[in-house]
Amino acid sequence: MSDPSPASGALPPLRIAIAGLGTVGAGVIRLLDTNRELIAARAGRAIEVSAVSARDRAKDRGVNHERFSWEDDMTALATRADVDVVLELVGGSDGPALALSRAALDAGKGLVTANKAMIAHHGLSLAEQAEAKGAPLKFEAAVAGGIPVVKGLREGTSANALTKVYGILNGTCNYILSEMEATGADFAEVLADAQRLGYAEADPTFDIEGIDAAHKLAILAAIGFGARVDFASVRTTGIVAVRAADIAQADALGFVIRLIAEADVQEGSLLQRVRPCLVAKDHPLSGVDGPTNAVVAEGNFSGRLLFQGAGAGDGPTASAVVADLIDIARVFENGGEVGAPFSMPVAQLAALGPADPANRLERAYLRFTVNDRPGVLAEITAAMRDADVSIESLIQQGRGNADGEVLVAMVTHEGPERSVARALELLEGSESLTAAPLVLPILPA
Ligand SMILES: NC(=O)c1ccc[n+]([C@@H]2O[C@H](COP(=O)([O-])OP(=O)(O)OC[C@H]3O[C@@H](n4cnc5c(N)ncnc54)[C@H](OP(=O)(O)O)[C@@H]3O)[C@@H](O)[C@H]2O)c1
């Protein structure tokens, strides 16, 4: 079926400005050029670039931007008379990206951004500003790149009460963990390869410490649960402590290890966490490899939904940015409105307190690095018994390494999280342990 284009030609073009001509900005120009006619048909009018800005005008970006006006100071884009919508594709939670975004909304322009850090930190105040000005604010590309999960939760599941939202939201970590799985190599070696291949930044902190996934989770949780964005209360653990030996043990037990971002609401409290988890090999998330992202949303009427695709890259991210523009082109300045950025007006979003997971029940994988000497195993199992942790299986690696260390891995039966925390407290300071123990929860089926 061909697309209806009832208003094609009738409406003036939607005029945009692009701040940032890096991976995403250049991708947007390429996409607008390549799919020009299809986009105009779907948007009901043409989308035209009026002006652009980046730091270095002379840089070769693989796209011709000389045909557009150039602004050295990107905030000048916000007040140009020939601009309806500003694209913020610069990055950074504060600084120039935030100044531009505030200026654009203040001038009554629409704002489209791919900036998860800014939306996680300032999304609510930007949404308030957008509401006050009647201007659209959209950020599909900020979460899971090309996957239309913001739209999916804002619109597709809007009739549901969601029970939980979780998934794999950081492609760099997923690439590293799946490479460790495929090659048996340790974290540091795979990270160095990922940096060489461009899958990890020179400074990978935001990715490997789980902060990037936490930004995205805070945005998804706000939309999914109709809650105020609360990035500060996301409990975040990265993947740095995961060793090749953990991946091998998990494999032997029927699991893979993935960095899982998860949020749910119980008794009016919001639990948001990012942590490496064991994922059973028959769970849909276990097959999500490499830089791919995936989000699972569970609705009380929709059941389980799985969104999966490329979480980054110029094409997928540009696809999400331009989809937001098409939404705006259809309704903005055309008598309609694009809807609240977080699914409902900011004043209606619930201020949910952060949940304390201590009494939540879960199974966990525990790994201890211990001195290879008699009595160590008894000491660990005694701590488990005293803390009321029930052990489902226990594996002790056959031989010690050159330092006389062995790994002891175990899987617990389901029990309250506080019990495992208590067992670790009991073992604190033990001379038998040569490194901090690792606890990886097991993702429920
Ligand atoms: N890359 C992805 O796959 C991806 C996916 C999802 C979301 N995002 C988000 O999209 C945004 C952009 O990411 P990116 O990967 O495209 O970044 P990038 O390749 O580093 O590009 C950033 C652009 O911003 C420009 N810029 C930086 N500081 C500036 C300033 N003070 N004034 C004017 N321009 C400035 C840079 O100019 P120069 O080129 O002249 O240096 C560059 O063109 C970020 O928020 C990122 O988190 C990216």
PDBQT file of the ligand as one rigid body, heavy atoms in Angstrom, charges set to zero:
ROOT
HETATM    1  N1  LIG A 501      27.151   7.683  17.934  1.00  0.00    +0.000 N 
HETATM    2  C1  LIG A 501      26.082   6.956  18.215  1.00  0.00    +0.000 C 
HETATM    3  O1  LIG A 501      25.934   5.849  17.721  1.00  0.00    +0.000 OA
HETATM    4  C2  LIG A 501      25.008   7.500  19.124  1.00  0.00    +0.000 A 
HETATM    5  C3  LIG A 501      23.878   6.709  19.389  1.00  0.00    +0.000 A 
HETATM    6  C4  LIG A 501      22.849   7.224  20.181  1.00  0.00    +0.000 A 
HETATM    7  C5  LIG A 501      22.979   8.487  20.729  1.00  0.00    +0.000 A 
HETATM    8  N2  LIG A 501      24.112   9.216  20.477  1.00  0.00    +0.000 N 
HETATM    9  C6  LIG A 501      24.190  10.566  21.056  1.00  0.00    +0.000 C 
HETATM   10  O2  LIG A 501      24.213  11.502  19.996  1.00  0.00    +0.000 OA
HETATM   11  C7  LIG A 501      24.979  12.626  20.376  1.00  0.00    +0.000 C 
HETATM   12  C8  LIG A 501      26.070  12.863  19.352  1.00  0.00    +0.000 C 
HETATM   13  O3  LIG A 501      26.887  11.716  19.301  1.00  0.00    +0.000 OA
HETATM   14  P1  LIG A 501      27.959  11.490  18.122  1.00  0.00    +0.000 P 
HETATM   15  O4  LIG A 501      28.384  10.071  18.253  1.00  0.00    +0.000 OA
HETATM   16  O5  LIG A 501      27.436  11.959  16.819  1.00  0.00    +0.000 OA
HETATM   17  O6  LIG A 501      29.142  12.431  18.630  1.00  0.00    +0.000 OA
HETATM   18  P2  LIG A 501      30.391  12.945  17.805  1.00  0.00    +0.000 P 
HETATM   19  O7  LIG A 501      30.642  12.090  16.613  1.00  0.00    +0.000 OA
HETATM   20  O8  LIG A 501      31.482  13.165  18.775  1.00  0.00    +0.000 OA
HETATM   21  O9  LIG A 501      29.895  14.370  17.258  1.00  0.00    +0.000 OA
HETATM   22  C9  LIG A 501      29.695  15.467  18.094  1.00  0.00    +0.000 C 
HETATM   23  C10 LIG A 501      29.545  16.707  17.251  1.00  0.00    +0.000 C 
HETATM   24  O10 LIG A 501      29.327  17.827  18.114  1.00  0.00    +0.000 OA
HETATM   25  C11 LIG A 501      30.196  18.873  17.725  1.00  0.00    +0.000 C 
HETATM   26  N3  LIG A 501      30.515  19.676  18.915  1.00  0.00    +0.000 N 
HETATM   27  C12 LIG A 501      31.048  19.253  20.074  1.00  0.00    +0.000 A 
HETATM   28  N4  LIG A 501      31.197  20.297  20.908  1.00  0.00    +0.000 NA
HETATM   29  C13 LIG A 501      30.748  21.381  20.262  1.00  0.00    +0.000 A 
HETATM   30  C14 LIG A 501      30.643  22.748  20.566  1.00  0.00    +0.000 A 
HETATM   31  N5  LIG A 501      31.050  23.204  21.755  1.00  0.00    +0.000 N 
HETATM   32  N6  LIG A 501      30.122  23.572  19.638  1.00  0.00    +0.000 NA
HETATM   33  C15 LIG A 501      29.729  23.128  18.434  1.00  0.00    +0.000 A 
HETATM   34  N7  LIG A 501      29.782  21.828  18.090  1.00  0.00    +0.000 NA
HETATM   35  C16 LIG A 501      30.309  20.980  18.969  1.00  0.00    +0.000 A 
HETATM   36  C17 LIG A 501      31.427  18.220  17.135  1.00  0.00    +0.000 C 
HETATM   37  O11 LIG A 501      32.055  19.138  16.262  1.00  0.00    +0.000 OA
HETATM   38  P3  LIG A 501      33.392  18.744  15.419  1.00  0.00    +0.000 P 
HETATM   39  O12 LIG A 501      32.983  17.613  14.536  1.00  0.00    +0.000 OA
HETATM   40  O13 LIG A 501      33.707  19.964  14.637  1.00  0.00    +0.000 OA
HETATM   41  O14 LIG A 501      34.420  18.367  16.420  1.00  0.00    +0.000 OA
HETATM   42  C18 LIG A 501      30.800  17.034  16.420  1.00  0.00    +0.000 C 
HETATM   43  O15 LIG A 501      30.404  17.375  15.121  1.00  0.00    +0.000 OA
HETATM   44  C19 LIG A 501      25.477  12.337  21.810  1.00  0.00    +0.000 C 
HETATM   45  O16 LIG A 501      24.573  12.862  22.746  1.00  0.00    +0.000 OA
HETATM   46  C20 LIG A 501      25.433  10.821  21.861  1.00  0.00    +0.000 C 
HETATM   47  O17 LIG A 501      25.299  10.334  23.177  1.00  0.00    +0.000 OA
HETATM   48  C21 LIG A 501      25.111   8.755  19.686  1.00  0.00    +0.000 A 
ENDROOT
TORSDOF 0
